[in-house]
Amino acid sequence: MDFLNEVTSRYPEAVSFAPGRPHEQFFEGVDPGRLIRRYQDHLRATGATPREAQRRVLQYGAAAGIINDLLARALGREQGLEVIGEDLVVTVGAQEGIFLSLLVLSGPERGPVLVTDPCYVGASGAARLLGLDLVAVAAHEGASAPRADALREVVAGLRRDGRPPRVLYTIPDFANPGGYTMTVGERRELIAAAGELGLLIIEDSPYVFTAPRDERVPTLKALDDPADPRVIHIGTFAKTGLPGARVGYVVADQRVTGPAGESTLAAQIATAKSMVTLNTSPIGQAVVGGLLLELEEQDRLPGEDRGAFYRASLAHLLSALDAQLGQHPRLRDRVRWNRPDGGFFVVVTCDFPVPEELLEVSGRDFGVLWTPMSHFSLDDDPTVRRRLRLACSYLSEQQIDIGVERLARFLAWAAAGAQGTADV
Ligand SMILES: Cc1ncc(COP(=O)(O)O)c(C=O)c1O
């Protein structure tokens, strides 16, 4: 990732399909001060004195968070979840939620973490930082849903080796990087297999909002059994609100017994958090709290105002690829790409190498950047070197057109054996 950031900073004029950032048009008219005041009005209306309302936002806060009740209500409206504030921890983005969940769940025996390959680099990187091994579970062809039969096989093998896993990490909706969305059937099968195997599932869910409201597939958490919950659900306001607020959350309603007696997994995560970041910035939380109150008033779901924009960007990227790569005499039989219905990402597969080392040439000579799929790969499988990830969320349609035209020139050059001149 450092390499990618470094190349990106060296070619600021290049069109970059690398970052999965929200589009900055959504920052227009956002007034964090107004949202904080809205949240403080709510505190006062629900019994806080003006001094308390001020303290809640400006002082250190509880490790578990200060907007948990509002979040629980939002999750009820959004996903039909019946959770309470105590089942939640507000984290510094989804990223801290992933890190803390892995930290707490890895337990003293530090069993490996199950994932599908490719895997979101923030999750694989966090696991590695914690010294945890990653073990891949095979997915259905062209999908990233872990196959229940493969899961049973992998878990049995690890148990035989004395390395029992406790947790599987997955992105069921518009996965990063693969774009795949699990069917309801695949979700039910996965939860059932997790129950059978005594596993917990970390569900990372940043892109679910890009589906139209009435077409969203229920989250794993919404399909979970409240009597024996298997799913730890992670969400974020980075894409639906403001990434700069750095507010995400973990829903972990599992009952657990620890040294201090019985509690929830959320309470254990909050204890770990108090040793990592103490608490998520109350100012950031207040901004999101104000946003949640406004959305509730308007009967809108987080991100609902921007899902259509991202779907249009993705559709635009796919038609630009169809036109520029699909019609290209030197690429049309040699390059293909997937067609996700939502999310931020498309994966292009070539029958020739496009390794990380070519990114420099791509930025310098062709003015276009992308993310090598090797960043998401668990091993050095050579097929990964023929794939790249494109993100379109941050770009205008005009930039997408220019970028794809440049990408076609770069790929035609790479297809010719990465020889010759950039003028192809
Ligand atoms: C799958 C996935 N999980 C987590 C994150 C991190 O989210 P946050 O910015 O809320 O930490 C990202 C960011 O792009 C992501 O793609």
The ligand as a Tripos MOL2 file, in Angstrom:
@<TRIPOS>MOLECULE
LIG
   16    16     1     0     0
SMALL
NO_CHARGES

@<TRIPOS>ATOM
      1 C1        -14.0150   -3.8470    2.9590 C.3       1 LIG1
      2 C2        -13.5770   -2.6740    3.7520 C.ar      1 LIG1
      3 N1        -13.5890   -2.7450    5.0900 N.ar      1 LIG1
      4 C3        -13.1920   -1.7030    5.8500 C.ar      1 LIG1
      5 C4        -12.7690   -0.5240    5.2710 C.ar      1 LIG1
      6 C5        -12.2900    0.5970    6.1610 C.3       1 LIG1
      7 O1        -13.3560    1.4240    6.4580 O.3       1 LIG1
      8 P1        -13.2000    2.6790    7.4240 P.3       1 LIG1
      9 O2        -12.8080    3.8380    6.5820 O.co2     1 LIG1
     10 O3        -14.5400    2.8260    8.0340 O.co2     1 LIG1
     11 O4        -12.1660    2.3410    8.4460 O.co2     1 LIG1
     12 C6        -12.7470   -0.3960    3.8940 C.ar      1 LIG1
     13 C7        -12.2680    0.8490    3.2950 C.2       1 LIG1
     14 O5        -12.2240    1.1110    2.1700 O.2       1 LIG1
     15 C8        -13.1650   -1.5080    3.1090 C.ar      1 LIG1
     16 O6        -13.1570   -1.4710    1.7700 O.3       1 LIG1
@<TRIPOS>BOND
     1     1     2 1
     2     2     3 ar
     3     2    15 ar
     4     3     4 ar
     5     4     5 ar
     6     5     6 1
     7     5    12 ar
     8     6     7 1
     9     7     8 1
    10     8     9 2
    11     8    10 1
    12     8    11 1
    13    12    13 1
    14    12    15 ar
    15    13    14 2
    16    15    16 1
@<TRIPOS>SUBSTRUCTURE
     1 LIG1         1 GROUP 0 **** ****
